[in-house]
C-alpha cells in the first residue's frame, strides 16, 4: 500500500513539473498578440502583428539576444523602433555588447521593417 502511494506521488509530481515547463516555455508570440501591460521601463503598450513579433528580422539579433530581450520585456519590433538614447544605453548593458545597437542600427532597421509592413 505504501509503495503504491509513493508511485502515485511521483506521478503527480511529474505531472506538475510538466505543466510548469509548458507554462514557462509558452511562446512569446502569444504574449505579443495580446494587449501587453508591463511596468518595465522599455515596454510600450501596443499590439504586435506576426511580422513584428520576430525580433530576429533585425540584423544582429539572433536567438540568444532575442531571448535576452524577451526576458527584459522587449517582444516586438515596434518597441525597438521607439527606443530613445536612454533605452539604447540600458539595452547595451543588458545584452553586454556596448555600442552594438547603434553600430548595427537596430532602431533604424526596426523602423524600416514597420514601414515596409504598412
URCORNOR-V427519 format. One record per residue. PSI is psi in whole degrees, 0 to 359 (NA if undefined). OMEGA is omega in degrees with one decimal (NA if undefined). D_FIRST is the distance of its C-alpha to the first C-alpha in whole Angstrom. Layout:
<<PSI	OMEGA	D_FIRST> <PSI	OMEGA	D_FIRST>>
//
This chain:
<<316	-179.8	0> <321	179.1	4> <319	177.0	5> <320	178.6	5> <321	177.8	6> <316	178.5	9> <317	179.3	10> <318	179.0	11> <316	179.1	13> <318	179.0	15> <317	179.0	16> <319	178.0	17> <319	178.6	19> <319	178.9	20> <314	179.0	21> <319	178.4	23> <317	178.2	25> <320	177.7	26> <317	179.1	27> <319	178.2	29> <317	178.9	31> <315	-179.5	32> <318	-178.3	33> <320	-174.9	35> <22	175.3	37> <142	-172.3	38> <148	178.6	42> <327	-178.6	44> <323	178.6	46> <320	179.6	44> <328	-177.1	45> <329	-176.9	49> <342	177.2	49> <165	176.7	48> <123	-176.5	50> <122	176.4	50> <109	-177.2	50> <150	176.0	50> <3	179.0	51> <135	-175.4	51> <336	-179.5	55> <2	-174.9	56> <133	173.7	54> <153	-178.3	56> <105	-177.7	55> <176	174.1	56> <130	-176.8	54> <147	171.1	54> <164	179.9	55> <313	-176.0	53> <344	-179.1	56> <357	-177.5	56> <359	178.5	52> <95	-177.4	53> <341	-179.6	54> <356	172.8	54> <340	178.7	57> <125	-179.6	59> <127	-179.3	60> <348	176.5	59> <113	176.3	55> <193	-177.3	53> <316	-176.2	49> <314	179.0	48> <324	177.7	51> <316	178.2	50> <319	179.2	47> <319	177.4	48> <315	178.6	50> <318	-179.3	48> <348	177.4	46> <20	173.1	49> <8	179.8	49> <111	-176.7	52> <340	-169.8	51> <148	177.7	54> <327	179.3	57> <325	177.9	59> <315	-179.3	57> <321	179.7	59> <337	-178.0	62> <9	179.3	63> <143	172.2	62> <184	-176.5	65> <319	-179.9	66> <318	177.8	63> <316	-178.7	60> <319	177.7	61> <316	179.0	62> <316	-178.4	58> <320	177.3	57> <323	176.5	59> <319	-178.6	57> <315	-176.9	53> <350	177.7	54> <33	173.9	55> <82	-176.7	58> <129	176.5	61> <358	-175.4	64> <319	-178.5	62> <315	-179.8	62> <315	-177.2	66> <319	-177.9	66> <2	175.1	65> <52	-179.1	66> <318	-177.6	62> <315	179.4	64> <318	177.7	67> <318	-179.7	64> <316	178.2	62> <319	179.8	65> <319	179.3	67> <316	179.5	63> <316	-179.4	63> <327	179.5	67> <341	179.6	66> <355	-178.0	64> <NA	NA	66>>
//
